[in-house]
Amino acid sequence: MSTAIVTGSPPVGSSLEEDLRSLGFGVRVAADAAAVTTELAAVPADERVAVVDARFVGHVHALRLALTDPRFPAAAVEGALTARPEARAALTRAATGAALPDDGPEAALPDALAHRLEAEGVALHRPDLGVLVATVPADADIRAKAEADVRSVDDEAVRLRSAVKSRDGFFTTFFISPYSRYLARWCARRGLTPNQVTTASLLTALIAAGCAATGTRPGFVAAGVLLLFSFVLDCTDGQLARYSLRYSTLGAWLDATFDRAKEYAYYAGLAVGAARGGGTDDVWALALGAMVLQTCRHVVDFSFNEANHDAAANTSPTAALSDRLDSVGWTVWARRMIVLPIGERWAMIAVLTALTTPRVVFCALLIGCALAACYTTAGRVLRSLTRKARRTDRAARALADLADSGPLAQLASRTLGRTMAAGTYSAPYWALLGTAALFVWPLVAHSVGTWRAVPQAVVYAILAGVAVAHPLKGPLDWLVPPVFRAAEYGMILALAATSGAPGALPAAFGLVAAVAYHHYDTVYRIRGGTGAPPHWLVRAIGGHEGRILAVSIAAALWHDQGFTIALTVLATAIALTVLIESIRFWVSSGAPAVHDESGEPA
């Protein structure tokens, strides 16, 4: 429930109270500032409250943007102010005049309260209204002009346009959003929530995966069509959230995790379909390779952004060139397409599924993602080497959390790592050296999956600890988490592929999926400002180095079906542990309602 307090007397013919009720507000009237204080005290403390000048003239959507967005504790436009429960105390102090003296009778009371809140240090959100009108006219002539301006702009058309991300991929912008926005409005008018549409998108993708698993041509065609429809729903849920301003903590979690669940379930369906169609387990290796590459790409994106989003003196010639290219015609779309964002990627997967075989799908996906990874990583390395930036303690903590170091690496960090000097590039150097020790010698000596490879896993754990022994503030320290992800996922893939154990690759696919979920969950907790998962959880699932050692020992200790069973048990244990903690956190923690508005490709 929400309450709006209208101050003063509305002009004859004003529809303000009707507009506020259409936005879900109960309306109270207060003649002056003293009456506003009384009405504020009467509104329950757990309710959102708004204060609106009775002379307000503007679009309903302007009021919606200012008064109903759940992501901000307080927000305002001219003549209207809102406060969620967490900002109610500050609003009450402002209304009683405790913060500043009276602002005078000529000022609109909501504007005076907004100034007082800002003076008290409250972060007041002021939405960008664009062509929308929100004003408190000083006389009849100005009011008549403002009302004419309101009539000249179709706020529903503005609302529909703003439901679409301002920056998105080529396929999404030109082939999905032109009609998905209308589907979002249709859903809003029927009371459907973004979370329900998100769930429908997941179910559609799972049905598509089931169709692909049949291994028949009609099944593959149906899978491709359903995958595209799932993507339409995936776009619709975000557009519905923006259209209706129905953001939520649970919605942020569902939107962040379901995309990966859909994509990886579809990979599994293709691999099962290939096997049922007479293929071999090597398609599972391709599916796992695609999942590993795609996840590592995302970790590069996340780590780079976390390392630099609040860096001081954050400039570089490479970044300046990128900004210039982003303002020049065709290069904008070429650069967005080359990174193979989710729209282009799913369209490619859907078309190739319908027309070719799962093996062709995965080969094309691996080639496309590899080229995209090289392009984005090279550009970010150049930016990092050419910019002069001072990274913050917060960025260093975020990178350390993304590293996902377990007990073995932490022990090495506290002992051997503290004795090593911290150089400019020492962290990525030790991470890369540990990864080389993990892969190069076992592959050269053909000792993968034997006891001779276990010492290399121990060496990796030690060097991984040395890499994170000092704060990760170097120019290339953001490479440490993706290097660790590539090492862990790649080792699981290598051990399963070389073991020859029946079902080892599908079990390894499940294990990597469970671990990847934990890593994505870590990213989105940090993005939401709530910090990484608790340390006990990281210790309980071993950290990246502990899991590598455990899988290496399992490969040496058990062969054939025993290794498959070990991978399955490990995958199940990790999945249950991280899912239970993740669901508990996102459902009950009270984390902020965040939503991805960056337009960054997923």
Disulfide bonds with the S-S distance in Angstrom:
none
